Amino acid sequence: MLTLNAFEEASEIVKKVTADTKLVYSDYFSSQTGNRCYLKPENMQVTGAYKIRGAYYKVSTMSEEDRKKGLITASAGNHAQGVAYAAKAYGCKAVIVMPTTTPLIKVERTKSYGAEVVLYGDVYDEACKKALELADENGYTFIHPFDDLTVATGQGTIAMEIVQELPVVDTILVPIGGGGLATGVSTLAKLLNPKIRVIGVEPAGANCMQVSLRNGKVTELPSVNTIADGTAVKRPGEKIFPYIQKNIDDIITIPDEELVVAFLDMVENHKMIVENSGLLTVAALKHLKPENKRVVAVMSGGNMDVITMSQVVQNGLIARDRIFTVSVLLPDRPGELVRVSTVIAQNQGNVIKLEHNQFYSTNRNAAVELRITMEAFGTAHKKQILKALEDAGFNPKEKHISL
């Protein structure tokens, strides 16, 4: 059973290793959504994610004998770092099985805490099977990343902090992968105040908990497909599922495109790096009814590698019409490029790339193609530039961006 006494004990224990992630009030999201929005920045946590809470509390409750066997777990990254950190704190061995698709930053940081990393499988579920095999072969003590009530208790300490800091909270948004965080947060929130709504948020391409709740039983998805690697789970936990059924009020699913835009929102308006799984709740803020409610979005982690970050930024700028490419056909004679660039400049467009294709037509005098990639302030500004080009007789055609 997940009890209030256990949550209180866990809250005191995890304070030894966690950062104090105070709520951040967001003027930006509040004005965008019609609610009073607060962010719980677990992306600023030690190890870069909330997972240290459950891992450290779990290891603290183990016998010395179990610790000496060595610890093993499977993780897409954040739980891996939590277990590695806890193992180092207690002086025991840690072996972590991670999917081969895990971002390099999570692999390297896990190793930096002294853990042995084994890369196996394409998704968490495959890595987990391998970890269980290794545990049997070598006698390691297995720590499940989410289907463990002690781990879930540690994760639930987030709710304790939220309610202590904002006793009048109306709604808590929490990401769901396998369901450990959602179990701990929703159970403790309801114990403290049954009126608090707790809404789980999943990637649209990995909505195993939503499907399981609809079916009334734990259900495995045939596959998952999402950029939110930390929540790319095909099957939620069996042990925690009854708590989810009882305490989660609703599930919201978020398509990857919205995570890309949410990343830009956080960088530009809050100067924070939040990984894709942590952005689920940020994106979900815009799915709530505008009721002037006090809403807390738990941002679960910030461990994003630079390559992924650059891809997300680029796609976010494209999605926001901040970067776009147009093709115009020009006669191949002096002065045409100046005419085009003058129209763009007069409308405050900023050219960042030009491609001049003289082989578009066999008759160069009739037409050569000029592809222009440029920056704009957003959709309205983009439309303004396109209309100005049309009015000048250039007949611009939007093209797929290649940066």
C-alpha positions as CSV (number, residue, x, y, z in Angstrom):
1,M,0.0,0.0,0.0
2,L,1.1,3.6,-0.7
3,T,0.6,5.3,2.7
4,L,0.9,8.8,3.9
5,N,3.5,7.7,6.4
6,A,5.6,6.2,3.6
7,F,5.3,9.4,1.6
8,E,6.3,11.5,4.6
9,E,9.3,9.3,5.3
10,A,10.4,9.4,1.6
11,S,10.1,13.2,1.5
12,E,12.6,13.5,4.4
13,I,15.0,10.9,2.9
14,V,15.1,12.4,-0.6
15,K,15.9,15.8,0.7
16,K,19.4,14.5,1.3
17,V,20.1,14.4,-2.4
18,T,17.5,16.5,-4.2
19,A,17.6,20.1,-5.3
20,D,14.8,22.4,-4.1
21,T,12.8,22.8,-7.3
22,K,10.5,25.7,-6.4
23,L,7.4,26.4,-8.5
24,V,7.8,28.9,-11.3
25,Y,4.8,31.0,-12.1
26,S,4.4,31.4,-15.9
27,D,3.0,34.7,-17.1
28,Y,3.4,33.4,-20.6
29,F,1.4,30.2,-20.3
30,S,-1.2,31.9,-18.0
31,S,-2.0,34.5,-20.6
32,Q,-2.0,31.8,-23.4
33,T,-4.3,29.4,-21.6
34,G,-6.7,31.3,-19.3
35,N,-5.5,29.5,-16.2
36,R,-2.9,30.3,-13.5
37,C,0.0,28.2,-14.6
38,Y,2.9,27.0,-12.5
39,L,5.9,24.9,-13.6
40,K,7.6,22.3,-11.3
41,P,11.1,22.4,-12.8
42,E,12.4,18.9,-12.2
43,N,14.5,19.5,-15.3
44,M,16.7,21.4,-12.8
45,Q,16.9,18.4,-10.4
46,V,20.1,16.6,-9.5
47,T,20.9,14.2,-12.4
48,G,18.6,16.4,-14.5
49,A,15.3,14.6,-13.7
50,Y,12.9,13.6,-11.0
51,K,14.0,10.0,-11.2
52,I,16.6,10.4,-8.5
53,R,13.8,10.6,-5.9
54,G,12.4,7.1,-6.5
55,A,15.8,5.5,-7.1
56,Y,17.4,6.9,-4.0
57,Y,14.4,6.2,-1.7
58,K,14.3,2.6,-3.1
59,V,18.0,2.0,-2.4
60,S,17.6,3.5,1.1
61,T,15.0,0.9,2.0
62,M,17.1,-2.1,0.8
63,S,19.0,-4.4,3.0
64,E,22.8,-4.3,3.0
65,E,22.8,-7.8,1.5
66,D,20.7,-6.7,-1.5
67,R,22.9,-3.7,-2.1
68,K,26.0,-5.8,-2.0
69,K,24.7,-8.1,-4.8
70,G,24.8,-5.1,-7.1
71,L,21.9,-3.2,-8.6
72,I,20.6,-3.5,-12.1
73,T,17.8,-1.6,-13.9
74,A,16.6,-0.8,-17.4
75,S,15.9,2.8,-18.4
76,A,15.7,5.2,-21.3
77,G,18.0,7.4,-19.4
78,N,16.7,9.3,-16.4
79,H,16.0,6.4,-14.1
80,A,19.4,5.1,-15.1
81,Q,21.1,8.2,-13.8
82,G,19.0,8.1,-10.6
83,V,20.0,4.5,-9.8
84,A,23.6,5.2,-10.7
85,Y,23.7,8.2,-8.4
86,A,22.0,6.3,-5.6
87,A,24.4,3.3,-6.0
88,K,27.4,5.6,-5.9
89,A,26.0,7.2,-2.7
90,Y,25.6,3.8,-1.0
91,G,28.9,2.4,-2.4
92,C,27.4,-0.4,-4.5
93,K,27.7,-1.6,-8.1
94,A,25.2,-0.5,-10.7
95,V,24.5,-2.1,-14.1
96,I,22.1,-0.2,-16.4
97,V,20.6,-1.6,-19.6
98,M,19.5,1.2,-21.9
99,P,17.9,1.1,-25.4
100,T,20.3,1.7,-28.2
101,T,18.3,4.8,-29.2
102,T,19.1,6.5,-25.9
103,P,20.5,10.0,-26.4
104,L,24.3,10.0,-25.9
105,I,24.1,12.6,-23.1
106,K,22.1,10.2,-20.9
107,V,24.5,7.3,-21.6
108,E,27.6,9.4,-20.8
109,R,26.1,10.9,-17.6
110,T,25.0,7.5,-16.4
111,K,28.6,6.2,-16.9
112,S,29.9,9.3,-15.1
113,Y,28.3,8.2,-11.9
114,G,30.3,5.0,-12.1
115,A,27.6,2.7,-13.6
116,E,28.3,0.0,-16.2
117,V,26.0,0.6,-19.2
118,V,24.7,-2.1,-21.5
119,L,23.0,-0.9,-24.7
120,Y,20.3,-3.3,-25.9
121,G,17.0,-3.1,-27.9
122,D,15.2,-0.3,-29.6
123,V,12.8,0.6,-26.8
124,Y,12.6,0.5,-23.0
125,D,10.6,-2.8,-23.0
126,E,13.3,-4.7,-24.8
127,A,16.0,-3.3,-22.6
128,C,14.0,-4.3,-19.5
129,K,13.8,-7.9,-20.6
130,K,17.6,-8.0,-21.0
131,A,18.1,-6.4,-17.6
132,L,15.9,-9.2,-16.0
133,E,18.0,-11.8,-17.8
134,L,21.2,-10.3,-16.5
135,A,19.8,-10.1,-13.0
136,D,19.0,-13.8,-13.1
137,E,22.4,-14.7,-14.5
138,N,24.5,-12.6,-12.1
139,G,22.3,-12.4,-9.0
140,Y,21.9,-8.6,-9.2
141,T,19.1,-6.8,-7.3
142,F,16.6,-5.5,-10.0
143,I,15.0,-2.1,-9.5
144,H,12.1,-1.5,-11.8
145,P,11.9,2.1,-13.1
146,F,8.2,2.4,-12.6
147,D,6.3,-0.8,-11.6
148,D,7.6,-0.7,-8.0
149,L,5.5,0.8,-5.2
150,T,8.6,2.0,-3.2
151,V,10.0,3.7,-6.3
152,A,6.6,5.3,-6.9
153,T,6.5,6.5,-3.3
154,G,9.8,8.3,-3.9
155,Q,8.5,9.9,-7.0
156,G,5.4,11.0,-5.2
157,T,7.4,13.4,-3.0
158,I,6.9,15.9,-5.8
159,A,3.3,16.2,-4.8
160,M,4.2,16.8,-1.2
161,E,6.4,19.8,-2.3
162,I,3.7,21.1,-4.7
163,V,1.0,21.1,-2.0
164,Q,3.2,22.6,0.6
165,E,4.2,25.4,-1.7
166,L,0.7,25.9,-3.3
167,P,-1.9,24.5,-1.0
168,V,-4.7,25.8,-3.2
169,V,-3.5,23.9,-6.3
170,D,-6.5,22.8,-8.5
171,T,-4.8,20.6,-11.1
172,I,-1.5,18.8,-11.4
173,L,-0.3,17.7,-14.9
174,V,2.1,14.7,-14.8
175,P,3.9,12.9,-17.6
176,I,3.2,9.2,-18.0
177,G,5.5,6.6,-19.5
178,G,5.2,3.5,-17.5
179,G,3.2,5.2,-14.7
180,G,5.4,5.4,-11.7
181,L,5.6,9.1,-11.4
182,A,1.8,9.5,-12.1
183,T,1.1,6.8,-9.4
184,G,3.1,8.5,-6.7
185,V,1.9,12.1,-7.5
186,S,-1.7,11.2,-8.0
187,T,-2.0,9.0,-4.9
188,L,-0.3,11.4,-2.5
189,A,-2.2,14.4,-4.0
190,K,-5.5,12.6,-3.3
191,L,-4.4,11.7,0.2
192,L,-3.6,15.3,0.9
193,N,-6.6,16.8,-0.8
194,P,-9.2,14.6,-2.8
195,K,-10.3,17.7,-4.7
196,I,-7.0,18.1,-6.5
197,R,-7.4,16.9,-10.1
198,V,-4.4,14.9,-11.4
199,I,-4.2,14.6,-15.2
200,G,-1.7,12.2,-16.9
201,V,-0.1,13.3,-20.1
202,E,1.2,10.8,-22.7
203,P,2.8,11.0,-26.2
204,A,0.2,10.3,-28.8
205,G,2.5,7.7,-30.2
206,A,3.0,5.9,-26.9
207,N,-0.3,6.1,-25.1
208,C,-0.1,2.7,-23.3
209,M,-1.8,4.0,-20.1
210,Q,-4.7,5.6,-22.0
211,V,-5.3,2.4,-23.9
212,S,-5.0,0.3,-20.7
213,L,-7.5,2.5,-18.8
214,R,-10.0,2.2,-21.7
215,N,-9.6,-1.6,-21.7
216,G,-9.8,-1.8,-17.9
217,K,-6.6,-3.8,-17.8
218,V,-2.9,-3.4,-18.5
219,T,-2.5,-3.5,-22.2
220,E,0.7,-3.6,-24.3
221,L,0.9,-1.5,-27.5
222,P,2.2,-3.3,-30.6
223,S,4.8,-0.5,-31.1
224,V,5.6,3.0,-30.0
225,N,6.7,6.0,-32.0
226,T,7.5,9.3,-30.4
227,I,10.4,11.8,-29.9
228,A,9.6,11.7,-26.2
229,D,12.1,8.9,-25.5
230,G,11.7,9.0,-21.8
231,T,8.0,8.0,-22.1
232,A,8.3,5.6,-25.0
233,V,6.9,2.6,-23.1
234,K,4.7,-0.1,-24.7
235,R,3.3,-1.6,-21.5
236,P,2.5,0.2,-18.2
237,G,3.2,-1.3,-14.8
238,E,0.9,-4.1,-13.4
239,K,1.5,-3.2,-9.7
240,I,0.8,0.5,-10.0
241,F,-2.1,0.2,-12.4
242,P,-4.8,0.0,-9.7
243,Y,-3.6,3.3,-8.3
244,I,-3.7,4.9,-11.7
245,Q,-7.3,3.6,-12.1
246,K,-8.3,5.1,-8.8
247,N,-6.4,8.4,-8.7
248,I,-5.8,9.7,-12.3
249,D,-8.8,11.9,-13.3
250,D,-8.0,12.1,-17.0
251,I,-5.4,11.4,-19.7
252,I,-4.3,13.9,-22.4
253,T,-2.2,12.8,-25.4
254,I,0.2,15.1,-27.1
255,P,1.5,14.7,-30.7
256,D,5.2,15.2,-31.3
257,E,4.6,18.4,-33.3
258,E,3.3,20.1,-30.1
259,L,6.4,19.1,-28.1
260,V,8.6,20.8,-30.7
261,V,6.6,24.0,-30.3
262,A,6.6,23.7,-26.5
263,F,10.4,23.4,-26.5
264,L,10.6,26.8,-28.2
265,D,8.1,28.2,-25.7
266,M,10.2,27.1,-22.8
267,V,13.5,28.4,-24.2
268,E,12.2,31.7,-25.4
269,N,10.0,32.5,-22.4
270,H,11.6,30.8,-19.5
271,K,15.2,30.2,-20.6
272,M,14.9,26.5,-19.7
273,I,16.0,23.4,-21.5
274,V,13.3,20.7,-21.0
275,E,13.5,17.3,-22.7
276,N,10.6,16.1,-24.9
277,S,9.0,13.9,-22.2
278,G,9.2,16.8,-19.7
279,L,7.4,19.0,-22.3
280,L,4.3,16.8,-22.4
281,T,2.7,18.7,-19.5
282,V,3.8,22.0,-20.9
283,A,2.0,21.3,-24.2
284,A,-1.0,19.9,-22.2
285,L,-1.5,23.4,-20.6
286,K,-3.1,24.5,-23.9
287,H,-5.5,21.6,-23.9
288,L,-7.2,22.6,-20.6
289,K,-10.4,24.7,-20.5
290,P,-9.7,28.4,-19.6
291,E,-11.2,28.4,-16.1
292,N,-8.7,30.5,-14.2
293,K,-7.6,27.4,-12.2
294,R,-4.2,27.0,-10.5
295,V,-2.5,24.4,-12.6
296,V,1.0,22.9,-12.0
297,A,2.8,21.2,-14.9
298,V,5.5,18.8,-13.7
299,M,8.5,19.1,-16.1
300,S,10.0,15.7,-15.5
301,G,13.5,16.2,-16.9
302,G,16.0,18.2,-19.0
303,N,18.4,15.7,-20.3
304,M,18.5,16.5,-24.0
305,D,21.5,16.1,-26.2
306,V,22.7,19.0,-28.4
307,I,21.9,17.2,-31.7
308,T,18.4,16.4,-30.7
309,M,18.0,20.0,-29.4
310,S,19.1,21.5,-32.7
311,Q,16.7,19.3,-34.6
312,V,13.8,20.3,-32.3
313,V,14.7,24.0,-32.6
314,Q,14.8,23.8,-36.4
315,N,11.5,21.9,-36.6
316,G,9.9,24.3,-34.0
317,L,10.9,27.3,-36.1
318,I,9.4,25.7,-39.2
319,A,6.2,24.8,-37.3
320,R,5.9,28.4,-36.1
321,D,6.5,29.8,-39.6
322,R,9.6,31.5,-38.3
323,I,11.7,29.9,-41.2
324,F,10.3,29.0,-44.6
325,T,11.5,28.4,-48.2
326,V,9.9,29.8,-51.4
327,S,10.7,29.2,-55.0
328,V,10.4,31.9,-57.6
329,L,11.0,31.6,-61.4
330,L,13.0,34.4,-62.9
331,P,14.3,35.3,-66.4
332,D,18.1,34.8,-66.4
333,R,19.1,38.4,-66.7
334,P,20.9,41.0,-64.5
335,G,18.9,42.8,-61.8
336,E,16.2,40.1,-61.1
337,L,17.8,39.0,-57.9
338,V,18.0,42.6,-56.7
339,R,14.2,43.0,-57.4
340,V,13.4,39.9,-55.3
341,S,15.7,40.8,-52.4
342,T,14.3,44.4,-52.4
343,V,10.8,43.1,-51.9
344,I,11.9,40.8,-49.1
345,A,13.9,43.6,-47.4
346,Q,11.1,46.1,-47.6
347,N,8.9,43.6,-45.7
348,Q,11.6,42.9,-43.1
349,G,12.2,39.3,-44.2
350,N,15.7,38.0,-43.4
351,V,17.3,35.8,-46.1
352,I,19.4,33.0,-44.6
353,K,20.0,30.9,-47.7
354,L,19.8,31.2,-51.5
355,E,19.9,28.5,-54.2
356,H,20.1,29.5,-57.8
357,N,19.2,26.7,-60.3
358,Q,20.1,27.6,-63.9
359,F,19.1,24.1,-65.1
360,Y,15.5,24.4,-64.1
361,S,14.6,24.9,-67.7
362,T,16.3,24.3,-71.1
363,N,15.4,27.9,-71.9
364,R,17.4,29.9,-69.3
365,N,16.0,33.2,-70.8
366,A,12.5,31.9,-70.0
367,A,13.2,30.8,-66.4
368,V,15.8,29.9,-63.8
369,E,14.7,28.9,-60.3
370,L,15.6,30.9,-57.2
371,R,15.0,29.2,-53.9
372,I,15.0,31.5,-50.9
373,T,15.0,30.4,-47.3
374,M,14.2,33.2,-44.9
375,E,13.3,34.1,-41.4
376,A,10.0,35.7,-40.4
377,F,8.4,36.7,-37.1
378,G,5.6,34.2,-37.5
379,T,2.6,33.2,-39.6
380,A,1.2,36.7,-40.2
381,H,4.6,38.1,-41.2
382,K,5.2,35.1,-43.5
383,K,1.9,35.7,-45.3
384,Q,2.8,39.4,-45.6
385,I,6.1,38.5,-47.4
386,L,4.4,36.0,-49.7
387,K,1.7,38.5,-50.7
388,A,4.3,41.2,-51.4
389,L,6.2,38.8,-53.7
390,E,2.9,37.9,-55.4
391,D,2.0,41.6,-55.9
392,A,5.4,42.2,-57.4
393,G,4.6,39.4,-60.0
394,F,7.0,36.7,-58.7
395,N,4.4,33.9,-58.1
396,P,6.2,32.4,-55.0
397,K,5.7,28.7,-54.3
398,E,6.4,27.3,-50.8
399,K,8.9,24.4,-50.8
400,H,10.2,21.8,-48.3
401,I,12.9,23.4,-46.2
402,S,16.4,21.9,-46.5
403,L,18.8,23.6,-44.1
